[in-house]
Amino acid sequence: MIDVAAVTRVFVARMAGLSVFGPDGESIGRVRDVVAGLSARRQPPRVLGLVVELPTRRRIFVPMLRVTRIEAGAVTLTTGSVNLRHFHKRPNELLVLGQLLDARVVAEDASAVLIDAALEQTRTRDWRLAKLAVRERTGRLGRRGPTKVLDWDQVTGLDFAQVTSKPQGVQQLLAMFDTMRAVDVASTLHELPNKRRYEVAEALDDDRLADVVEELPEDDQKDLLGYLDDQRAADVLEAMNPDDAADLLTELSEVDKNRLLEMMKPEESAPVKRLLAYSSDTAGGLMTPEPVVVTPDATIAEALAMARNPDLPIAVASAVFVCRPPTATPTGPYLGCVHLQRMLREPPSTLVAGALDTDLATLPPDAPLAELTRYFAAYNLVCGPVLDDQEHLIGAVTVDDLLDHLLPGGWRTSGLPDQEQNQPTTREAR
């Protein structure tokens, strides 16, 4: 346990993701970054506070004066109010995780990479970035140089212009992102400066970047896709769920949309093009064209094996649809569905044809949002089948896709309403 009443040292990278609790033990959120104030003098920057992400994914600023204890798995705050306004970095501030780590520096006359920074409390109870952990760059492929912890003034080549304009590595950020859900990575990227966001995007592989892009707000999606070269953008679109890729392409100009569709592989662009034929606020526009589909002679064990696919969204895996061949959408004649709970109650060798729900109402592709809302509320479902005029399954709508369109724009990055009263004029006042 680290009691901040005494002079202490805490490394920033170890604070990422720590739970934040109030004085009565109530959960507040998680640490996402540390804010430091820049100074023209060669003295360690003062640590102003923490960026804390609330359960609503809103990010707020918590002054260091509010922090009373930092333990291995948690940060505890003092009594007193915390401003719930959305955090915005000010011009003379630095995000330690988002901007400082992985910067190239000079340490003891050798080229190095900054891999961590330590917060230390002074006698005046201020916190400063007094120590920097650096790793020497050996120039040998696959080999790492020695790691050293140095005083701030022993490291040169690091200034505000560098961390906001020159390219940096992203290894520390990638290591942190590796243990985070895609939605949390997207939330972090949204708060990073554009330069840093682009560096991370370049370093992520196509599949991981696609997962993250699906969780970003629309403006960030378009910005990131526009930054990537056309072939990389097409590759990322291929790796995205077809319904998410269609939603993103809808936001682009006709010229850009058609160019990227042409660059995608035909087998990847075909389901996206089918979705683009429908209005985005209908069942056809919201549906995924890749639900779980089996033929009536499949066994419960085979259907469960398909539902266990870890790449399937949870809502999509909640039901298996039974159709005559072909099983790719648009399928053969639709026969019914088998819900996941029903499959768990049946012997594995039972045929899915013997466990069909044939009474469940289906959705037409032109069903509007109001009809979809009533459908999910009436049947208590998280996934519903969409059929064409010939009773062929063409996709499935999930409740999470419906919620994406029912919630107000910008919901991914907004949470509680801004608190307009008693606006502070300084970070300390907050």
C-alpha positions in Angstrom: 0.0 0.0 0.0 1.2 3.5 -0.8 0.0 6.2 1.6 0.3 9.6 -0.1 0.8 11.3 3.2 4.4 10.4 2.9 7.0 11.0 0.1 6.2 8.3 -2.4 7.1 7.1 -5.9 4.5 5.6 -8.2 5.2 4.6 -11.8 2.5 5.8 -14.2 2.3 2.7 -16.4 1.3 0.7 -13.3 -1.5 3.1 -12.6 -3.3 2.5 -16.0 -6.6 0.8 -15.4 -6.5 1.0 -11.6 -10.0 1.2 -10.0 -10.9 4.5 -8.4 -12.9 4.5 -5.2 -14.5 7.3 -3.1 -13.9 7.7 0.6 -16.9 5.4 1.4 -15.7 2.6 -0.9 -18.0 3.5 -3.7 -16.7 2.7 -7.2 -16.1 5.8 -9.3 -14.2 4.5 -12.4 -10.7 3.7 -13.6 -7.5 5.6 -14.2 -6.9 6.2 -17.9 -4.0 8.8 -17.8 -2.0 11.2 -15.7 -2.0 15.0 -16.5 1.2 17.0 -16.0 1.7 20.7 -16.5 4.5 21.7 -18.8 7.2 24.1 -17.8 9.8 26.0 -19.8 12.4 25.4 -17.1 14.4 22.2 -16.7 12.6 21.1 -13.6 10.3 18.1 -13.3 6.7 18.8 -14.5 4.1 19.2 -11.8 1.5 16.4 -11.8 -1.9 18.1 -11.9 -4.2 15.1 -11.6 -5.7 11.9 -13.1 -7.9 11.3 -16.0 -10.6 9.0 -14.7 -13.1 7.1 -16.9 -16.6 6.7 -15.3 -18.7 3.6 -16.0 -20.6 5.7 -18.6 -17.2 6.1 -20.4 -17.2 9.9 -19.7 -13.6 11.0 -18.8 -13.2 13.5 -16.0 -10.3 15.3 -14.3 -9.5 14.4 -10.7 -7.0 16.7 -9.0 -4.1 15.0 -7.2 -5.1 16.9 -4.1 -8.2 14.6 -4.0 -6.0 11.4 -4.0 -5.3 10.0 -0.5 -4.1 6.5 -1.3 -2.7 4.4 -4.2 -2.6 0.7 -3.7 -1.7 -2.2 -6.0 -5.2 -2.4 -7.4 -6.9 0.9 -6.6 -6.8 4.6 -6.1 -8.8 6.1 -3.2 -10.1 9.7 -3.1 -10.7 12.1 -0.2 -14.1 13.6 0.6 -15.2 16.6 -1.4 -16.8 17.1 -4.7 -15.3 16.1 -8.1 -16.3 18.0 -11.2 -18.1 15.8 -13.7 -17.4 17.9 -16.7 -15.9 16.0 -19.6 -12.1 16.2 -19.5 -10.4 18.4 -22.1 -6.6 18.7 -22.2 -5.4 22.3 -22.0 -2.6 23.7 -24.2 0.1 23.6 -21.5 -0.7 20.1 -20.3 0.7 16.7 -21.1 -0.9 13.3 -21.0 1.8 11.1 -19.7 0.5 7.8 -21.1 -1.0 9.2 -24.2 1.8 11.5 -25.3 5.0 11.0 -23.2 5.7 7.2 -23.2 7.7 5.8 -26.1 9.2 9.1 -26.9 12.8 9.0 -28.2 15.2 10.8 -25.8 18.9 11.0 -25.0 20.0 9.5 -21.7 23.6 9.7 -20.6 24.7 10.6 -24.1 23.0 7.5 -25.6 19.8 7.2 -27.7 17.0 5.8 -25.7 13.2 5.3 -25.5 11.2 6.5 -22.6 9.2 3.6 -21.2 7.8 4.9 -18.0 7.7 7.9 -15.7 7.5 8.0 -11.9 5.4 10.4 -9.8 7.0 11.6 -6.6 5.5 13.7 -3.9 7.6 16.6 -2.7 7.9 18.2 0.8 5.3 20.7 -0.2 2.9 17.8 -1.0 3.0 18.6 -4.8 3.5 15.7 -7.2 6.1 15.8 -9.9 7.4 13.6 -12.7 10.8 13.3 -11.0 12.0 10.1 -12.5 12.0 8.6 -16.0 12.6 5.0 -16.9 14.4 4.7 -20.2 15.6 1.8 -22.4 18.8 2.3 -24.4 18.4 1.8 -28.2 21.0 -0.7 -29.2 20.3 -0.7 -33.0 20.3 -4.5 -33.0 17.2 -6.0 -34.4 15.3 -8.1 -31.8 17.6 -7.0 -28.9 16.6 -4.7 -26.1 19.1 -2.4 -24.4 19.4 -2.0 -20.6 16.7 -0.2 -18.7 17.6 2.7 -16.3 15.7 5.0 -14.0 17.1 8.5 -14.2 16.3 11.9 -12.8 14.3 14.2 -15.1 17.2 16.5 -15.7 19.4 13.5 -16.7 17.2 13.0 -19.8 17.4 15.4 -22.7 15.8 15.7 -26.1 12.3 15.7 -24.6 10.2 18.7 -25.0 6.6 19.7 -25.8 7.2 20.1 -29.5 8.6 16.6 -29.7 5.7 14.8 -28.0 3.1 16.7 -30.0 4.6 16.6 -33.5 7.5 14.1 -34.0 6.7 10.4 -34.4 6.9 8.2 -31.4 6.9 4.5 -30.8 3.8 2.9 -29.4 5.0 -0.2 -27.7 4.0 0.8 -24.2 0.5 1.8 -25.3 0.1 -1.4 -27.3 1.1 -3.4 -24.2 -1.5 -1.6 -22.2 -4.2 -2.0 -24.9 -3.5 -5.7 -25.2 -5.4 -6.4 -21.9 -8.2 -4.0 -22.7 -11.5 -4.6 -24.5 -11.9 -3.0 -27.9 -14.5 -0.5 -26.6 -12.1 0.6 -23.9 -9.3 1.0 -26.4 -11.6 3.1 -28.6 -12.4 5.3 -25.6 -8.7 5.8 -25.0 -8.0 6.6 -28.6 -10.8 9.1 -28.7 -9.0 11.1 -26.0 -5.6 11.0 -27.7 -4.2 13.7 -29.9 -4.7 12.9 -33.6 -0.9 12.3 -34.1 -0.8 9.7 -31.4 -4.1 8.1 -32.5 -2.6 7.7 -36.0 0.6 6.1 -34.6 -1.5 3.5 -32.7 -3.6 2.8 -35.8 -0.5 2.1 -37.9 0.8 -0.3 -35.2 -2.3 -2.3 -34.7 -3.0 -5.3 -37.0 -6.1 -5.1 -39.3 -8.3 -7.3 -37.1 -7.6 -5.5 -33.9 -8.0 -2.1 -35.6 -11.3 -3.2 -37.1 -12.6 -4.1 -33.7 -11.6 -0.8 -32.3 -12.9 1.3 -35.2 -16.4 -0.4 -34.7 -16.5 1.2 -31.2 -15.4 4.7 -32.2 -17.7 7.6 -32.7 -18.6 8.3 -36.3 -16.4 11.4 -36.7 -13.4 9.5 -35.3 -14.2 6.5 -37.7 -14.2 8.8 -40.7 -11.1 10.6 -39.6 -9.1 7.4 -39.0 -10.3 5.8 -42.3 -9.3 9.0 -44.2 -5.9 8.9 -42.6 -5.2 5.3 -43.7 -4.1 4.7 -47.3 -6.8 3.3 -49.5 -5.6 -0.3 -49.4 -5.2 -0.4 -45.6 -8.7 1.2 -45.3 -10.2 -1.4 -47.5 -8.4 -4.2 -45.5 -9.8 -2.8 -42.3 -13.3 -2.6 -43.7 -13.0 -6.3 -44.8 -12.1 -7.2 -41.2 -15.1 -5.3 -39.7 -18.5 -6.8 -39.3 -20.4 -6.2 -42.5 -23.2 -4.1 -40.9 -20.6 -1.9 -39.1 -18.6 -1.5 -42.4 -21.8 -0.6 -44.2 -22.7 2.0 -41.5 -19.3 3.6 -41.9 -19.3 3.6 -45.7 -22.7 5.3 -45.6 -21.1 8.3 -43.9 -18.6 8.7 -46.7 -19.0 10.5 -50.1 -20.2 8.4 -53.0 -16.8 8.6 -54.6 -14.9 7.4 -51.5 -17.5 4.7 -50.8 -17.4 3.2 -54.3 -13.6 3.4 -54.5 -13.2 1.5 -51.2 -15.8 -1.1 -52.1 -14.0 -1.8 -55.4 -10.7 -2.3 -53.5 -12.3 -4.8 -51.1 -12.3 -8.5 -52.0 -15.6 -9.4 -53.9 -16.6 -12.0 -51.3 -16.1 -9.4 -48.5 -17.8 -6.5 -50.3 -20.8 -8.5 -51.5 -22.6 -8.6 -48.1 -21.8 -5.0 -47.4 -23.3 -3.9 -50.8 -26.5 -5.9 -49.9 -26.8 -3.9 -46.7 -26.2 -0.6 -48.4 -29.3 -1.3 -50.5 -31.4 -0.7 -47.4 -32.1 2.4 -45.4 -29.9 2.6 -42.3 -32.9 3.0 -40.0 -34.6 -0.3 -41.1 -34.1 -3.9 -40.2 -32.3 -4.5 -43.5 -29.9 -1.6 -42.7 -29.3 -2.7 -39.1 -29.0 -6.5 -39.6 -25.9 -8.6 -39.7 -25.8 -10.8 -42.9 -23.7 -13.4 -41.0 -26.0 -15.0 -38.4 -25.5 -18.6 -37.2 -27.2 -20.8 -39.7 -27.5 -24.7 -39.8 -29.5 -27.2 -41.8 -32.3 -29.2 -40.1 -30.2 -32.4 -40.0 -27.5 -30.7 -37.8 -27.2 -31.9 -34.2 -27.5 -29.8 -31.1 -23.8 -30.4 -30.5 -22.9 -29.0 -34.0 -25.1 -26.0 -33.4 -23.5 -25.3 -30.0 -20.1 -25.6 -31.5 -20.9 -22.9 -34.0 -22.4 -20.7 -31.2 -19.2 -21.1 -29.2 -17.1 -19.3 -31.8 -15.3 -16.6 -29.7 -15.4 -14.2 -32.7 -19.2 -14.1 -32.6 -20.9 -11.2 -30.9 -22.8 -12.4 -27.8 -26.2 -11.3 -29.2 -25.6 -13.1 -32.5 -24.7 -16.3 -30.7 -27.9 -16.3 -28.7 -29.9 -18.0 -31.5 -29.2 -20.5 -34.3 -31.4 -20.2 -37.4 -32.4 -23.4 -39.2 -32.8 -23.2 -43.0 -32.7 -25.4 -46.1 -29.4 -25.2 -48.1 -27.7 -22.9 -48.9 -26.8 -21.7 -45.4 -25.1 -18.5 -46.5 -27.4 -15.5 -46.7 -29.7 -15.3 -48.6 -30.4 -18.9 -47.4 -32.8 -21.5 -48.6 -36.3 -21.6 -47.1 -36.3 -20.5 -43.4 -37.7 -23.2 -41.0 -37.3 -21.6 -37.6 -34.7 -20.9 -34.9 -33.3 -22.6 -31.8 -32.6 -20.5 -28.8 -29.3 -21.0 -26.9 -31.1 -21.9 -23.7 -33.2 -24.5 -25.4 -30.1 -26.1 -26.9 -28.4 -26.3 -23.5 -31.4 -28.4 -22.2 -31.3 -30.9 -25.1 -29.2 -34.0 -25.5 -26.2 -33.2 -27.8 -27.2 -35.9 -30.3 -30.7 -34.4 -30.8 -31.3 -32.9 -34.2 -32.0 -29.1 -34.2 -35.2 -29.9 -36.2 -36.7 -31.4 -33.1 -36.1 -28.2 -31.0 -37.3 -25.6 -33.5 -39.2 -22.5 -32.4 -41.5 -22.0 -35.4 -43.9 -19.6 -33.7 -41.4 -16.7 -33.4 -42.4 -13.8 -35.6 -39.9 -12.7 -38.3 -39.0 -9.3 -39.5 -39.2 -7.8 -43.0 -36.1 -5.9 -44.2 -38.1 -2.6 -44.4 -39.3 -2.8 -40.7 -38.7 0.7 -39.2 -37.0 1.4 -35.8 -40.4 1.7 -34.0 -41.5 -1.7 -35.2 -38.1 -3.2 -34.2 -38.3 -1.7 -30.7 -41.8 -3.2 -30.2 -40.6 -6.6 -31.5 -37.7 -6.9 -29.1 -39.7 -5.7 -26.2 -42.6 -8.0 -26.9 -40.6 -11.2 -27.4 -37.8 -10.5 -24.9 -35.1 -11.3 -27.5 -31.6 -10.1 -28.3 -31.5 -11.4 -31.9 -34.3 -11.6 -34.4 -34.5 -13.1 -38.0 -35.0 -10.9 -41.1 -36.6 -12.6 -44.1 -37.2 -11.5 -47.7 -40.5 -11.9 -49.6 -39.6 -15.5 -50.5 -39.1 -16.6 -46.9 -35.3 -16.7 -47.2 -33.2 -15.6 -44.3 -31.2 -12.6 -45.3 -29.8 -11.6 -41.9 -30.5 -11.0 -38.2 -31.0 -7.8 -36.2 -29.5 -7.7 -32.7 -30.6 -5.5 -29.8 -27.2 -3.8 -29.5 -27.4 -2.6 -33.2 -30.9 -1.3 -32.4 -29.7 0.6 -29.4 -26.8 2.1 -31.4 -29.4 3.9 -33.5 -31.9 4.7 -30.7 -29.3 6.4 -28.5 -28.5 10.1 -29.3 -25.5 10.9 -31.5 -22.2 10.9 -29.6 -23.4 8.5 -26.9 -20.1 6.6 -27.1 -18.1 9.5 -25.7 -20.8 11.2 -23.6 -22.2 10.1 -20.3 -23.5 12.3 -17.6 -24.5 15.9 -18.6 -22.0 18.6 -18.1 -22.2 20.4 -14.8 -22.5 24.0 -15.7 -22.7 25.6 -12.3 -19.7 26.9 -10.3 -17.1 26.5 -13.1 -13.6 26.5 -11.7 -10.9 28.6 -13.3 -7.9 26.4 -12.5 -7.1 22.7 -12.3 -6.5 22.9 -8.6 -10.0 24.3 -8.1 -11.5 21.3 -9.8 
